[in-house]
């Protein structure tokens, strides 16, 4: 059974592990922000995603995966976010014009001239670029507590993790923070914004903002001492203000208050006292 032959619905289905926010959380945040309904599927996860007869072709290497209203299933976090961003209103003011969900959206897209289409595609690409960079932070954060192999227990690589954590705290977190602070401070669209320099692209929330928000949240959980010290320096004020702003966004605020948002525990972001430090 191919994905193309599946019955079309108006609902998305997220395939991800139960009990942790993980990489699936970025997809949840986008859909919650947009108020788009979705269900979650975690039963027989790997065997389902690896089976073309169940999810169509190509099969998928790992979750998260998202079944679209068409029946097609997509995987890879950044890829999923890039696809749904226009419909969720998260691809930027111009990038949102690339929404193809519904006849009205398709008509509006067909009406774009070449210049407008180019501008929309470029802005969507910039949002995707920053989203992927924020996801890079997450990947490096995970590798701190599993620097040797994901198949080994933390206790089997604790000495290496302590060494990796010191470099990550001292070098990599400031490097990423300096980059995103620069992006925020030089965004021309927010020079006169009442919200301050708290948007990465344009003057509205994008997937890049949501991903960065969740990454900062995870870092606050994993390295509370280090993040507190970095906040004290006031070098990254726009970055921390973005985190505060996104928490209050419509859709996100309600999602957090609902209790549906899963807490950090033993997923990508993990707190080990011996890996944290003020530096």
HELIX and SHEET records of a PDB file:
HELIX    1   1 UNK A    3  UNK A    5  5                                   3    
HELIX    2   2 UNK A   24  UNK A   34  1                                  11    
HELIX    3   3 UNK A   45  UNK A   49  1                                   5    
HELIX    4   4 UNK A   52  UNK A   55  1                                   4    
HELIX    5   5 UNK A   77  UNK A   88  1                                  12    
HELIX    6   6 UNK A   95  UNK A   98  5                                   4    
HELIX    7   7 UNK A  103  UNK A  110  1                                   8    
HELIX    8   8 UNK A  114  UNK A  145  1                                  32    
HELIX    9   9 UNK A  154  UNK A  157  5                                   4    
HELIX   10  10 UNK A  158  UNK A  167  1                                  10    
HELIX   11  11 UNK A  168  UNK A  172  3                                   5    
HELIX   12  12 UNK A  173  UNK A  185  1                                  13    
HELIX   13  13 UNK A  188  UNK A  190  5                                   3    
HELIX   14  14 UNK A  207  UNK A  222  1                                  16    
HELIX   15  15 UNK A  224  UNK A  232  1                                   9    
HELIX   16  16 UNK A  237  UNK A  247  1                                  11    
HELIX   17  17 UNK A  252  UNK A  258  1                                   7    
HELIX   18  18 UNK A  273  UNK A  275  5                                   3    
SHEET    1   A 4 UNK A  38  UNK A  41  0                                        
SHEET    2   A 4 UNK A  12  UNK A  15  1                                        
SHEET    3   A 4 UNK A  65  UNK A  67 -1                                        
SHEET    4   A 4 UNK A  73  UNK A  75 -1                                        
END                                                                             
